[in-house]
């Protein structure tokens, strides 16, 4: 079943799930701050590891700017925990085992999430969509776009 990606101007659908430490994660908890919601296919695969490590290596610039980074895949919280520990990931990895979040955001592939990133503003509106992502320098690309969009002072 093919779903359409959400578009710029759409309200980002709220969700509730758990992260790599078993803590509840709700998108609505971050209203008032920009959110980078990035979907990726699978923990511990080459492209996903490259992308996650790129966010890890650039995390301080997101944190200092008050931007929440959330990675989402259909892997279990336990898989996320191992992935986060192995690569010292310092941001939230949300588990979407039921594939509900992926469906809401139109990113569900055959069995996994597609590699798509959404930038969500303080009001919960989608302000930018990356339908195709190059993992290597994606975090830097996203931060530059956030500055360009005026979500934070540049």
Backbone bond lengths (Angstrom), bond angles and torsions (degrees), N, CA, C in turn:
res aa  C-N    CA-C-N  psi(-1)  N-CA   C-N-CA  omega(-1)  CA-C   N-CA-C  phi
1 X - - - 1.465 - - 1.524 108.43 -
2 X 1.318 116.62 118.98 1.456 121.16 -179.17 1.519 110.15 -91.30
3 X 1.308 116.63 132.62 1.459 120.78 179.39 1.514 108.49 -118.85
4 X 1.327 114.53 152.97 1.455 118.62 177.81 1.513 110.38 -86.11
5 X 1.319 114.87 144.13 1.456 119.98 173.84 1.518 108.95 -65.38
6 X 1.312 116.32 153.27 1.461 119.86 172.06 1.518 107.78 -69.88
7 X 1.315 115.87 160.71 1.466 120.37 -175.10 1.525 111.35 -116.88
8 X 1.320 114.91 162.52 1.455 121.06 173.86 1.527 107.89 -56.79
9 X 1.331 116.11 132.78 1.460 121.45 -178.21 1.517 113.07 99.41
10 X 1.348 117.39 -19.92 1.464 120.69 177.18 1.527 109.74 -70.04
11 X 1.325 115.48 148.66 1.458 120.38 171.38 1.531 106.81 -74.54
12 X 1.318 117.04 131.41 1.467 120.28 178.36 1.528 108.69 -71.07
13 X 1.329 117.74 123.46 1.470 119.62 -179.90 1.529 111.41 -62.23
14 X 1.330 115.55 135.66 1.460 119.49 176.64 1.522 108.66 -72.37
15 X 1.302 116.09 157.50 1.459 121.59 176.14 1.513 108.04 -152.55
16 X 1.323 114.85 160.24 1.461 121.22 173.02 1.510 107.79 -135.27
17 X 1.325 115.24 130.49 1.454 120.85 179.94 1.527 107.74 -154.41
18 X 1.321 117.47 -165.28 1.462 120.63 176.15 1.522 109.20 -122.93
19 X 1.344 114.62 154.36 1.458 120.15 179.90 1.530 110.72 -100.23
20 X 1.321 115.54 -168.65 1.465 121.51 -175.65 1.523 112.90 -64.56
21 X 1.332 118.56 -18.82 1.468 119.25 178.95 1.529 111.55 -103.60
22 X 1.338 116.29 7.09 1.459 120.12 178.65 1.521 113.43 85.50
23 X 1.340 117.23 3.46 1.471 121.43 179.10 1.522 109.98 -79.77
24 X 1.357 114.34 147.62 1.468 119.11 177.48 1.524 110.36 -68.30
25 X 1.312 115.39 141.19 1.463 122.24 176.16 1.522 107.10 -127.70
26 X 1.340 116.03 123.03 1.466 121.88 174.93 1.515 107.32 -125.64
27 X 1.322 117.19 132.21 1.456 119.37 177.91 1.528 110.18 -58.98
28 X 1.328 116.79 -39.72 1.470 120.98 -177.05 1.530 112.79 -62.09
29 X 1.334 117.66 -19.81 1.470 120.49 177.33 1.526 111.99 -66.38
30 X 1.327 117.07 -16.57 1.467 120.65 -175.49 1.521 112.32 -108.33
31 X 1.338 115.83 14.43 1.466 118.91 176.00 1.523 107.68 -59.20
32 X 1.314 116.60 139.42 1.460 119.99 -177.14 1.518 112.70 98.68
33 X 1.339 117.08 -8.93 1.460 119.80 174.89 1.534 108.33 -135.43
34 X 1.326 116.91 148.01 1.463 118.87 176.73 1.535 110.39 -65.64
35 X 1.332 115.10 148.95 1.468 121.23 179.87 1.525 109.16 -129.39
36 X 1.333 115.23 134.61 1.458 121.24 169.00 1.519 105.29 -102.03
37 X 1.336 115.68 113.57 1.463 121.80 -179.90 1.518 106.53 -109.66
38 X 1.333 115.01 106.48 1.463 116.75 -178.05 1.520 110.32 -114.91
39 X 1.309 114.25 131.78 1.463 122.45 179.31 1.523 107.90 -100.77
40 X 1.333 115.10 141.14 1.463 119.52 179.64 1.525 108.93 -143.82
41 X 1.342 117.03 154.38 1.468 119.98 -173.61 1.531 116.26 -66.05
42 X 1.351 119.11 -50.71 1.465 118.14 -170.17 1.523 111.99 -160.11
43 X 1.337 114.87 138.91 1.464 121.34 174.21 1.533 109.84 -58.48
44 X 1.331 115.46 146.91 1.469 122.66 172.21 1.518 115.79 63.28
45 X 1.332 118.17 21.66 1.464 119.99 172.71 1.533 106.51 -102.69
46 X 1.325 117.95 156.58 1.476 119.56 -171.33 1.532 115.14 -54.49
47 X 1.323 118.05 -53.01 1.468 120.22 -177.97 1.515 112.31 -64.66
48 X 1.318 116.25 -40.71 1.468 120.61 -178.22 1.529 110.90 -68.87
49 X 1.330 116.27 -36.47 1.459 120.60 177.39 1.529 109.62 -66.97
50 X 1.330 116.95 -43.71 1.468 121.16 177.99 1.526 110.36 -58.91
51 X 1.331 116.40 -46.05 1.468 120.65 -178.83 1.531 110.96 -64.85
52 X 1.328 116.92 -46.39 1.468 121.04 -179.25 1.533 110.73 -62.41
53 X 1.328 117.18 -42.68 1.467 120.26 -179.99 1.527 111.13 -67.46
54 X 1.325 117.02 -31.24 1.461 120.40 176.36 1.528 110.11 -66.64
55 X 1.339 117.28 -41.51 1.474 119.33 174.37 1.531 110.24 -65.13
56 X 1.322 117.09 -41.86 1.474 120.61 178.05 1.527 110.95 -57.65
57 X 1.340 116.24 -47.98 1.460 120.60 -175.59 1.528 112.55 -68.22
58 X 1.307 117.36 -22.11 1.466 121.73 -179.07 1.531 112.14 -110.37
59 X 1.335 116.15 9.69 1.466 120.65 -171.94 1.527 113.34 -60.38
60 X 1.328 117.40 -37.52 1.471 119.08 -177.46 1.519 112.65 -58.59
61 X 1.338 117.29 -37.18 1.467 118.82 179.55 1.532 110.71 -66.25
62 X 1.327 118.25 -33.92 1.467 121.26 176.33 1.529 109.69 -70.65
63 X 1.331 115.64 -46.13 1.466 120.89 -178.19 1.528 111.20 -61.11
64 X 1.328 116.36 -46.95 1.472 120.64 -179.38 1.523 111.83 -62.36
65 X 1.338 116.66 -29.62 1.464 121.28 -179.73 1.532 111.91 -87.46
66 X 1.350 116.93 -0.67 1.460 120.42 179.20 1.516 113.88 74.63
67 X 1.326 116.25 29.16 1.462 121.28 -179.00 1.522 109.48 -103.22
68 X 1.322 116.29 129.36 1.462 122.17 177.70 1.519 109.16 -86.00
69 X 1.327 117.01 130.21 1.465 121.99 176.09 1.528 107.74 -109.51
70 X 1.338 115.83 126.07 1.465 121.45 178.14 1.522 108.56 -130.60
71 X 1.329 115.60 120.84 1.461 121.09 173.27 1.516 108.46 -96.21
72 X 1.332 117.57 137.37 1.468 121.57 -177.74 1.525 109.78 -128.46
73 X 1.330 115.80 130.46 1.462 120.92 169.09 1.526 107.52 -143.91
74 X 1.329 115.69 173.87 1.473 119.35 -178.27 1.532 111.47 -85.76
75 X 1.335 116.86 6.15 1.465 120.31 177.02 1.532 110.91 -68.81
76 X 1.316 116.13 159.21 1.464 122.35 -179.47 1.531 110.84 -74.53
77 X 1.340 117.18 161.32 1.469 119.83 174.62 1.538 111.43 -56.93
78 X 1.340 117.18 -35.42 1.464 121.24 -179.97 1.537 110.78 -65.58
79 X 1.323 116.11 -41.63 1.465 120.48 177.20 1.532 109.74 -64.17
80 X 1.345 116.22 -42.62 1.470 120.51 177.64 1.526 110.76 -61.08
81 X 1.325 116.34 -39.99 1.474 120.79 -179.18 1.534 110.16 -61.75
82 X 1.329 116.32 -46.85 1.475 120.45 178.91 1.527 110.57 -63.05
83 X 1.323 116.60 -42.81 1.469 122.74 179.69 1.532 109.87 -61.65
84 X 1.324 116.28 -47.39 1.473 121.84 -178.83 1.533 110.86 -64.14
85 X 1.323 116.40 -41.69 1.468 119.58 -179.81 1.522 111.18 -68.64
86 X 1.309 116.71 -42.75 1.473 121.03 -177.63 1.523 111.29 -60.57
87 X 1.350 117.17 -38.19 1.468 121.14 -175.55 1.530 113.34 -111.69
88 X 1.341 116.87 13.82 1.475 121.95 -179.63 1.536 111.37 49.06
89 X 1.332 116.25 48.65 1.462 120.39 179.73 1.523 108.72 -73.84
90 X 1.330 116.33 132.67 1.466 122.32 -170.11 1.532 112.48 -113.60
91 X 1.327 115.80 27.88 1.468 120.19 179.30 1.524 108.53 -141.38
92 X 1.303 116.51 173.90 1.464 123.00 -174.42 1.523 112.17 -74.92
93 X 1.326 115.21 130.08 1.460 121.59 169.88 1.525 106.82 -113.66
94 X 1.313 116.26 113.36 1.462 121.23 -177.12 1.525 110.40 -94.72
95 X 1.322 115.10 134.44 1.459 120.90 179.87 1.528 110.10 -89.27
96 X 1.314 115.82 131.83 1.464 121.27 176.94 1.525 109.37 -124.54
97 X 1.348 115.67 55.01 1.462 120.89 -177.87 1.526 112.27 -56.41
98 X 1.334 116.57 -34.59 1.474 120.38 -178.40 1.529 112.00 -81.79
99 X 1.329 116.19 -6.64 1.475 123.19 178.65 1.527 113.49 65.14
100 X 1.327 116.67 18.24 1.471 120.59 -179.27 1.531 112.18 -72.93
101 X 1.331 116.65 -40.74 1.472 119.82 -179.43 1.530 108.95 -66.36
102 X 1.325 116.02 -44.94 1.469 120.22 179.22 1.529 110.72 -58.07
103 X 1.334 116.85 -40.48 1.471 120.31 178.49 1.523 110.49 -64.37
104 X 1.337 116.77 -46.91 1.477 120.43 -178.98 1.526 112.04 -58.27
105 X 1.331 116.28 -34.18 1.460 120.94 -176.44 1.536 113.12 -96.81
106 X 1.334 116.51 1.77 1.464 120.38 176.21 1.514 114.49 69.60
107 X 1.330 117.00 27.76 1.466 119.65 -175.16 1.530 113.64 -114.60
108 X 1.328 117.21 9.94 1.466 119.17 -177.60 1.521 109.98 -77.63
109 X 1.327 115.14 121.29 1.457 120.73 175.10 1.520 108.47 -88.63
110 X 1.317 117.18 -150.12 1.465 120.61 -179.12 1.523 111.24 -63.70
111 X 1.331 117.12 -49.20 1.470 119.63 -178.77 1.521 112.28 -136.17
112 X 1.331 116.15 -8.02 1.462 120.40 -175.71 1.519 109.55 -134.00
113 X 1.324 114.49 176.45 1.466 119.65 174.27 1.522 108.52 -77.44
114 X 1.323 115.89 147.88 1.460 120.26 170.72 1.524 107.05 -80.74
115 X 1.320 116.52 159.44 1.460 121.69 179.74 1.534 108.51 -82.52
116 X 1.325 115.29 95.77 1.476 122.62 -177.30 1.528 107.60 -137.33
117 X 1.333 116.89 142.10 1.459 120.90 176.81 1.518 109.84 -123.96
118 X 1.335 114.81 135.93 1.462 122.43 174.89 1.527 108.85 -114.57
119 X 1.340 116.37 137.10 1.460 121.18 169.70 1.524 105.93 -104.95
120 X 1.321 115.72 125.67 1.468 123.15 -175.08 1.522 108.32 -116.43
121 X 1.327 117.04 132.40 1.467 119.60 -177.51 1.537 111.74 -83.18
122 X 1.335 115.60 -178.20 1.472 121.89 -175.92 1.531 112.98 -61.28
123 X 1.341 116.13 -24.07 1.471 120.60 -178.71 1.526 112.78 -94.26
124 X 1.334 116.62 5.22 1.460 119.54 178.52 1.516 114.17 83.27
125 X 1.329 116.65 16.53 1.475 120.95 178.10 1.534 109.37 -97.45
126 X 1.318 115.39 143.28 1.456 120.29 175.89 1.528 108.13 -76.33
127 X 1.334 116.02 123.78 1.461 120.32 -178.57 1.531 112.54 -111.15
128 X 1.326 116.87 -12.90 1.458 119.32 175.89 1.524 109.04 -159.85
129 X 1.349 115.44 145.93 1.462 121.64 178.67 1.521 108.45 -130.19
130 X 1.323 116.03 130.39 1.462 121.76 170.48 1.526 106.64 -103.99
131 X 1.339 118.29 98.09 1.464 119.67 -179.19 1.525 112.30 -73.98
132 X 1.325 116.39 -22.74 1.464 121.86 176.57 1.520 106.72 -130.62
133 X 1.314 115.78 131.79 1.460 120.98 -174.44 1.523 109.97 -123.41
134 X 1.326 115.90 134.34 1.458 121.65 169.15 1.527 105.67 -99.10
135 X 1.347 117.67 111.55 1.466 121.35 -171.56 1.526 115.82 -57.76
136 X 1.343 117.79 -33.92 1.459 121.50 -167.32 1.530 113.75 -55.68
137 X 1.318 119.23 -51.65 1.461 121.22 -175.93 1.528 111.81 -119.84
138 X 1.328 115.90 27.73 1.460 119.40 -171.93 1.534 113.44 -63.94
139 X 1.323 117.91 -40.06 1.471 119.81 -178.57 1.524 111.40 -61.65
140 X 1.318 116.96 -40.83 1.466 121.29 178.94 1.532 109.71 -65.91
141 X 1.330 115.82 -43.25 1.465 122.16 177.46 1.535 110.42 -58.40
142 X 1.323 116.69 -44.68 1.471 121.74 -179.67 1.531 110.55 -64.75
143 X 1.328 117.31 -45.19 1.463 120.19 -179.90 1.529 110.81 -62.06
144 X 1.311 116.95 -41.37 1.472 120.34 177.61 1.524 110.81 -61.46
145 X 1.328 117.08 -40.76 1.467 121.41 179.39 1.533 110.15 -66.24
146 X 1.329 117.46 -40.06 1.471 121.64 178.84 1.526 109.93 -60.24
147 X 1.338 116.56 -42.91 1.474 120.68 177.84 1.523 110.16 -65.39
148 X 1.332 116.33 -44.50 1.460 122.02 179.87 1.535 111.21 -59.77
149 X 1.326 116.19 -37.93 1.467 121.21 -179.76 1.535 112.01 -76.79
150 X 1.342 116.73 -8.73 1.463 120.78 178.99 1.524 114.25 76.12
151 X 1.338 116.61 22.29 1.469 120.30 178.47 1.522 111.47 -73.28
152 X 1.328 115.15 -23.64 1.473 121.13 175.08 1.513 106.80 -138.73
153 X 1.313 118.00 154.88 1.467 118.93 175.53 1.532 108.77 -65.54
154 X 1.306 116.46 135.80 1.482 118.49 -177.86 1.525 110.79 -90.40
